[in-house]
Amino acid sequence: MYHPWLPNLEQLSEMLKETGVKGIEELLNDVPEEIRMKGGYSSLPQKPMSEYEILLNLRTTLEKNFKLKFPPFLGGGICPHFIPVAVKMIMERSEFYTSYTPYQQEISQGLLQALFEYQSLIAELFEMEVVNASLYDWGSALAEAVLMSHRINGKKIVLIPSSINPFHKEVLKTWIYGKGLTLLEIPIDPESGEISLEAYEKLLERYKDEITAIYIQQPNFYGILETNLDEIFNEAKRRKIITIMGSNPIFASIIKPPGEYNVDIAVSDGQELGLPLNYGGPLLGVIATRWDSTLIKQLPGRIVGLTKDSEGQRAFTLILQYREQFARREKATSNITTNETLMAIGVAVYLSLLGKEGLKMLAEEILRHSHYAVEKLEETIGVKRAYKGEYLEEVTLSFNKDYKLIHQHLLNKGIHGGLQLDSTKALYCFTEVHTKKMIDELVDSIKEVL
């Protein structure tokens, strides 16, 4: 078992005995067999390598990666977009290249100003008054929003639509477990894909004074636009239920943003605003609230504020710091420390480059691409939309064949299709990076297997 690069192997038996574990394999039970290194230590190089040899070795390993012909058509909340070179260039500057909190504010004015600009841009985009400097992702932002609601009114039932993003739902379930909160799902209409108002009203009547918050995602996980949000949120507010809205940040430029619904809290993910795809990260949790002292005091994470220094000059600083690790754990509203500061700066750069009109033009371009794709699929090969409601960049498609076979066929051609939802349905995403030629080839490839 000895290996020159890996220390302590001589003590392996002693360590296993002490821990009561029979063997190394027992420690690896949770790692899927197909991704484990074959051959154990014997498969590692048996001698030190030069830098050049290491690079060759890495290149050989990287060449084993599956290569896609086009950007993925995979839906599910994380979609590919074109990222201007300037975004990456600025994010990689040494002054910004960190996710850590600028605790020494007097020497971090540039970083703090960049975060202040991010907060201001998101506030303007969502038409909300207060934005924090970032959370981890959409799921954590939603979970924090629900915990905010619980701290404010002490109630324990949370209404969510059955069309919620299931990945966000899993995060939410984990975060609220220790608080004893209960999630109740509002069914959707099977034809339109929108929330069933009748089912919503029944839940409100049944649980009346027990509901702490309601969360609605726009568009929903299936890509469908909710057209009854005014009615849903107004009724919740009438009953003094805290309202939380999830919003796609790109399309907040052409459809009603959270602020126009007068919701209490808005959440989102900044990934679509200039951040790359990379195995589920890094993402950017966005959370905003309206101008209300009760809500602001419960907002998690940190906020960058504008003030004046001892000489009367403009200065940026972290404000309301009792909210996190500056307070005792049991009194803090959150314990988010190292966060998505770098991603927030990237989003600020992206939004600044596009501007209001540019973001609106982008949203309209995406709509043209997605509608072209769906019309082509429907007219050419008879693929149907699973729901009749309006859609933006993501759409749930229904096939007359086992989707696993279709998906594997696409992968064999270097095309990553949609996210499989059941045996015949898949969630597809079409954005500005999917050209007409790419969409046409996708349609032709699906046609081959139908």
C-alpha positions as a printed Julia matrix, in Angstrom:
450×3 Matrix{Float64}:
   0.0    0.0     0.0
   3.0    2.34    0.12
   3.02   5.23   -2.34
   5.78   7.86   -2.45
   3.35  10.78   -2.84
   0.68   9.83   -0.35
   1.66   9.96    3.33
   0.39   7.86    6.22
  -0.49   4.75    4.25
   1.58   2.72    6.71
  -0.91   3.73    9.4
  -3.93   2.75    7.28
  -4.73  -0.43    9.24
  -4.35   1.38   12.53
  -6.64   4.2    11.4
  -9.28   1.81   10.08
  -9.22  -0.15   13.33
  -9.56   3.02   15.41
 -12.56   4.25   13.41
 -14.25   0.86   13.24
 -14.29   0.87    9.45
 -13.54  -2.41    7.68
 -11.85  -0.93    4.64
 -11.4    2.09    2.39
 -14.24   0.88    0.15
 -16.69   1.35    3.02
 -15.79   5.04    3.14
 -16.53   5.36   -0.58
 -20.0    3.83   -0.62
 -21.6    7.15   -1.53
 -19.33   7.64   -4.57
 -20.87   6.05   -7.72
 -18.81   3.1    -8.93
 -18.62   4.41  -12.5
 -16.71   7.56  -11.52
 -14.22   5.96   -9.15
 -10.58   5.76  -10.22
  -9.86   2.32  -11.63
  -6.78   0.5   -10.37
  -6.4    2.44   -7.13
  -2.96   3.82   -6.37
  -1.37   1.69   -9.07
  -3.06   3.83  -11.72
  -1.21   6.93  -10.51
   2.16   7.9   -12.04
   4.89   6.06  -10.15
   7.49   8.82  -10.33
   7.56  12.62  -10.1
   6.81  14.39  -13.39
   8.2   17.53  -14.98
   5.91  20.5   -15.56
   5.69  19.63  -19.26
   4.78  16.01  -18.46
   2.08  17.19  -16.07
   0.57  19.43  -18.76
   0.57  16.55  -21.26
  -1.05  14.29  -18.68
  -3.75  16.85  -17.92
  -4.4   17.46  -21.62
  -4.87  13.72  -22.18
  -7.32  13.58  -19.27
  -9.27  16.64  -20.47
  -9.62  15.13  -23.94
 -11.8   12.44  -22.39
 -14.46  15.05  -21.68
 -17.63  14.86  -23.76
 -17.62  17.64  -26.34
 -20.85  19.43  -27.23
 -21.48  20.66  -30.75
 -23.69  23.54  -29.56
 -24.48  25.32  -26.29
 -26.81  23.02  -24.29
 -30.58  23.22  -24.73
 -30.92  22.06  -21.13
 -33.65  23.83  -19.18
 -34.09  23.96  -15.43
 -33.22  27.51  -14.44
 -29.59  27.73  -15.58
 -29.26  28.72  -19.25
 -26.35  29.57  -21.58
 -25.87  33.19  -22.62
 -23.23  35.17  -24.44
 -20.81  36.82  -21.99
 -18.92  39.92  -23.19
 -15.14  39.56  -22.85
 -15.04  42.7   -20.68
 -16.99  40.92  -17.94
 -14.34  38.24  -17.5
 -11.5   40.74  -17.87
 -12.79  42.92  -15.03
 -13.7   39.98  -12.79
 -10.13  38.67  -13.11
  -8.53  41.9   -11.96
  -6.59  41.27   -8.76
  -8.46  44.07   -6.98
 -11.74  42.15   -7.4
 -10.7   38.5    -7.61
 -12.08  37.31   -4.28
 -15.37  36.18   -2.8
 -14.41  37.41    0.64
 -16.05  40.18    2.63
 -14.24  43.57    2.54
 -14.05  43.91    6.32
 -11.35  46.62    6.19
 -13.68  49.1     4.6
 -11.27  52.01    4.67
  -8.98  50.22    2.19
 -11.72  48.51    0.14
 -13.5   51.5    -1.34
 -13.25  50.27   -4.94
 -14.69  46.87   -4.14
 -17.43  48.36   -1.97
 -18.38  50.82   -4.7
 -18.65  47.97   -7.22
 -20.99  46.13   -4.85
 -22.97  49.31   -4.24
 -23.41  49.64   -8.01
 -24.57  46.01   -8.18
 -27.18  46.66   -5.47
 -28.35  49.8    -7.27
 -28.65  48.05  -10.65
 -30.67  45.14   -9.24
 -32.88  47.55   -7.29
 -33.63  49.44  -10.51
 -34.18  46.26  -12.53
 -36.59  44.72  -10.01
 -38.06  48.08   -8.91
 -37.32  47.17   -5.27
 -35.74  49.58   -2.81
 -33.23  47.45   -0.86
 -30.86  44.78   -2.21
 -28.14  42.96   -0.31
 -24.62  42.36   -1.63
 -25.34  38.71   -2.63
 -26.31  35.27   -1.4
 -25.24  31.88   -2.75
 -27.93  31.1    -5.33
 -31.67  31.29   -6.03
 -32.42  28.39   -3.69
 -30.6   29.93   -0.72
 -32.19  33.33   -1.45
 -35.64  31.73   -1.38
 -34.86  29.89    1.85
 -33.6   33.1     3.47
 -36.76  34.93    2.34
 -38.96  32.28    3.96
 -36.94  32.41    7.19
 -37.29  36.22    7.14
 -41.06  35.79    6.95
 -41.08  33.33    9.83
 -38.99  35.65   12.02
 -41.37  38.51   11.31
 -44.74  36.86   11.96
 -43.89  33.56   13.67
 -46.28  31.54   11.51
 -45.31  28.13   10.17
 -47.04  27.35    6.86
 -45.47  28.34    3.53
 -47.5   28.23    0.31
 -45.54  27.3    -2.8
 -46.79  26.34   -6.28
 -46.36  22.76   -7.49
 -44.59  24.39  -10.45
 -41.71  25.57   -8.23
 -38.2   24.71   -9.4
 -37.63  21.32   -7.67
 -33.97  22.13   -6.99
 -34.98  25.29   -5.13
 -37.63  23.31   -3.29
 -35.04  20.82   -2.02
 -32.88  23.65   -0.65
 -35.92  25.24    0.97
 -36.98  21.96    2.62
 -33.5   21.55    4.08
 -33.29  25.1     5.46
 -36.72  25.14    7.11
 -36.48  21.65    8.61
 -35.02  22.79   11.92
 -37.63  25.55   12.26
 -40.57  23.18   12.0
 -42.1   24.96    9.02
 -44.48  23.19    6.62
 -44.63  23.53    2.84
 -48.05  23.33    1.18
 -48.21  23.12   -2.6
 -50.75  24.96   -4.74
 -51.73  22.74   -7.71
 -51.44  24.04  -11.27
 -54.05  23.92  -14.0
 -53.16  20.86  -16.15
 -53.94  22.69  -19.4
 -52.43  26.16  -18.96
 -49.65  25.2   -16.54
 -50.55  28.2   -14.35
 -51.5   28.21  -10.67
 -55.07  27.07  -10.03
 -56.82  30.07   -8.45
 -59.57  27.84   -7.12
 -57.07  25.6    -5.32
 -55.22  28.68   -4.03
 -58.36  30.18   -2.52
 -59.24  26.88   -0.83
 -55.82  26.72    0.84
 -56.17  30.32    2.03
 -59.55  29.58    3.56
 -58.46  26.35    5.18
 -55.27  27.64    6.82
 -56.24  31.31    7.27
 -54.05  32.7    10.07
 -51.35  30.0     9.92
 -49.63  31.06    6.67
 -46.35  32.95    7.04
 -45.6   33.51    3.34
 -46.49  32.67   -0.24
 -43.86  32.19   -2.93
 -44.53  32.4    -6.67
 -41.96  31.99   -9.44
 -42.3   34.02  -12.67
 -42.08  32.3   -15.1
 -42.6   28.97  -13.35
 -40.32  25.93  -13.57
 -42.14  24.68  -16.67
 -41.45  27.98  -18.4
 -45.05  29.22  -18.16
 -45.92  32.85  -17.4
 -48.32  33.32  -14.48
 -51.01  35.77  -15.64
 -52.91  36.05  -12.33
 -50.14  37.35  -10.09
 -51.94  40.6    -9.22
 -54.92  38.67   -7.93
 -52.76  36.13   -6.08
 -50.54  38.68   -4.33
 -53.34  41.14   -3.56
 -55.36  38.45   -1.8
 -52.3   37.37    0.19
 -51.6   40.96    1.25
 -55.21  41.42    2.29
 -54.7   38.5     4.66
 -51.35  39.92    5.88
 -49.35  37.06    4.34
 -45.78  37.99    3.35
 -45.37  37.84   -0.43
 -42.22  36.48   -2.09
 -41.67  36.52   -5.84
 -39.0   34.74   -7.86
 -38.15  36.57  -11.06
 -36.02  35.88  -14.14
 -33.71  38.93  -14.2
 -33.42  39.22  -17.99
 -37.17  39.27  -18.54
 -37.77  41.75  -15.73
 -36.87  44.24  -18.48
 -39.98  43.44  -20.57
 -42.56  42.0   -18.16
 -43.77  43.35  -14.82
 -40.91  43.23  -12.29
 -41.51  42.28   -8.62
 -41.79  45.91   -7.51
 -44.83  46.51   -9.72
 -46.66  43.77   -7.83
 -45.68  45.47   -4.55
 -44.34  42.18   -3.18
 -42.47  42.17    0.11
 -39.43  40.19   -1.04
 -37.98  39.35   -4.46
 -35.47  36.56   -5.12
 -33.57  35.42   -8.18
 -30.27  34.15   -9.54
 -27.75  36.35  -11.32
 -26.35  33.5   -13.43
 -28.18  34.67  -16.55
 -26.58  38.1   -16.24
 -23.08  37.34  -17.47
 -22.05  34.27  -15.45
 -20.8   31.05  -17.08
 -22.09  27.49  -16.89
 -19.81  25.33  -14.78
 -21.33  22.17  -13.27
 -23.82  24.05  -11.1
 -21.71  26.98  -10.0
 -20.71  29.56   -9.18
 -24.13  31.16   -9.07
 -25.41  34.37   -7.48
 -28.29  34.58   -5.06
 -30.27  37.79   -5.45
 -32.59  39.02   -2.7
 -34.37  42.36   -2.47
 -37.07  43.9    -0.33
 -39.27  46.94   -0.33
 -38.6   49.96    1.89
 -39.94  48.7     5.2
 -37.9   48.78    8.4
 -39.25  45.42    9.58
 -38.2   43.72    6.35
 -34.86  45.53    6.1
 -33.85  44.54    9.64
 -34.46  40.89    8.79
 -32.69  40.95    5.41
 -29.8   38.43    5.52
 -26.23  38.92    4.38
 -24.52  42.27    4.14
 -25.52  45.61    2.65
 -23.12  48.21    1.27
 -24.2   51.76    2.1
 -23.08  55.25    1.1
 -21.96  57.7     3.79
 -19.32  60.37    4.49
 -15.96  59.89    6.14
 -14.44  62.0     8.93
 -13.37  64.58    6.34
 -16.79  64.85    4.76
 -15.83  62.88    1.65
 -18.09  60.28    0.06
 -17.36  56.8     1.42
 -18.8   53.31    1.17
 -19.27  51.06    4.17
 -21.04  47.93    5.36
 -24.23  48.89    7.19
 -26.66  47.16    9.58
 -23.93  44.67   10.42
 -25.75  43.04   13.31
 -27.42  40.86   10.71
 -24.61  38.29   10.38
 -21.32  37.17   11.94
 -20.91  40.51   13.7
 -23.63  39.38   16.12
 -23.93  36.29   18.27
 -25.03  33.31   16.19
 -28.42  32.98   17.84
 -29.2   36.67   17.31
 -27.94  37.03   13.72
 -30.39  36.94   10.8
 -27.93  34.81    8.85
 -24.42  33.46    8.99
 -23.4   33.85    5.37
 -19.73  34.82    5.37
 -17.61  34.19    2.29
 -20.18  34.84   -0.43
 -20.66  35.58   -4.14
 -19.0   39.01   -4.17
 -17.03  38.27   -7.33
 -20.15  37.07   -9.16
 -22.03  40.2    -8.08
 -19.3   42.35   -9.61
 -19.56  40.35  -12.84
 -23.31  40.97  -12.95
 -22.78  44.69  -12.32
 -20.34  44.84  -15.26
 -22.72  42.89  -17.51
 -25.71  45.11  -16.72
 -23.61  48.25  -17.16
 -22.42  47.07  -20.58
 -25.92  46.23  -21.83
 -27.83  49.09  -20.25
 -31.63  49.28  -20.11
 -32.2   49.13  -23.84
 -29.59  46.43  -24.37
 -31.19  44.16  -21.77
 -34.6   44.72  -23.32
 -33.22  43.93  -26.79
 -31.65  40.75  -25.4
 -34.96  39.6   -23.89
 -36.75  40.23  -27.19
 -34.05  38.36  -29.13
 -34.42  35.35  -26.82
 -38.18  35.39  -27.37
 -37.67  35.29  -31.13
 -35.33  32.31  -30.84
 -37.52  30.33  -28.43
 -40.7   30.89  -30.43
 -38.95  29.99  -33.69
 -37.73  26.75  -32.09
 -41.14  25.75  -30.72
 -42.95  26.59  -33.95
 -40.38  24.58  -35.93
 -40.75  21.58  -33.59
 -44.55  21.72  -33.69
 -44.94  22.24  -37.43
 -42.13  19.99  -38.66
 -42.23  16.91  -36.45
 -45.39  17.24  -34.38
 -43.77  17.83  -30.98
 -46.29  19.52  -28.69
 -46.05  21.96  -25.82
 -47.08  20.29  -22.57
 -48.93  23.43  -21.41
 -50.83  26.11  -23.34
 -49.68  29.09  -21.27
 -47.29  31.74  -22.59
 -43.57  31.01  -22.36
 -40.27  32.92  -22.55
 -36.9   31.14  -22.89
 -37.82  27.8   -21.34
 -40.6   25.53  -22.54
 -41.83  22.06  -21.58
 -42.19  19.82  -24.64
 -44.15  16.59  -24.92
 -42.9   13.79  -27.18
 -44.72  10.68  -28.44
 -41.73   8.48  -27.62
 -39.62   7.57  -24.6
 -37.54  10.71  -24.1
 -34.53   8.75  -22.85
 -34.07   7.36  -26.37
 -34.36  10.83  -27.9
 -31.92  12.32  -25.41
 -29.33   9.6   -25.97
 -29.63  10.03  -29.74
 -28.98  13.76  -29.36
 -25.98  13.14  -27.11
 -24.55  10.75  -29.7
 -24.64  13.66  -32.14
 -22.99  16.06  -29.68
 -26.23  17.86  -28.78
 -27.41  18.22  -25.18
 -31.2   18.2   -25.24
 -33.7   19.22  -22.59
 -34.06  18.22  -18.95
 -36.16  15.06  -18.73
 -39.22  15.55  -16.5
 -40.95  12.21  -17.08
 -40.97   9.46  -19.71
 -42.26  11.74  -22.49
 -41.67  15.32  -21.31
 -38.53  17.47  -21.28
 -37.76  21.07  -20.36
 -35.9   22.9   -23.13
 -34.14  26.25  -23.08
 -33.56  28.51  -26.11
 -31.54  31.72  -25.8
 -29.65  34.21  -27.95
 -26.71  31.8   -28.32
 -28.88  29.2   -30.09
 -28.78  30.23  -33.73
 -31.34  29.29  -36.39
 -28.85  26.77  -37.79
 -28.41  25.13  -34.37
 -32.16  24.95  -33.8
 -32.74  23.5   -37.27
 -30.15  20.79  -36.63
 -31.75  20.02  -33.24
 -35.13  19.59  -34.94
 -33.66  17.4   -37.69
 -31.86  15.26  -35.11
 -35.05  14.71  -33.09
 -36.91  13.91  -36.31
 -34.45  11.07  -37.01
 -35.51   9.17  -33.92
 -39.27   9.89  -33.8
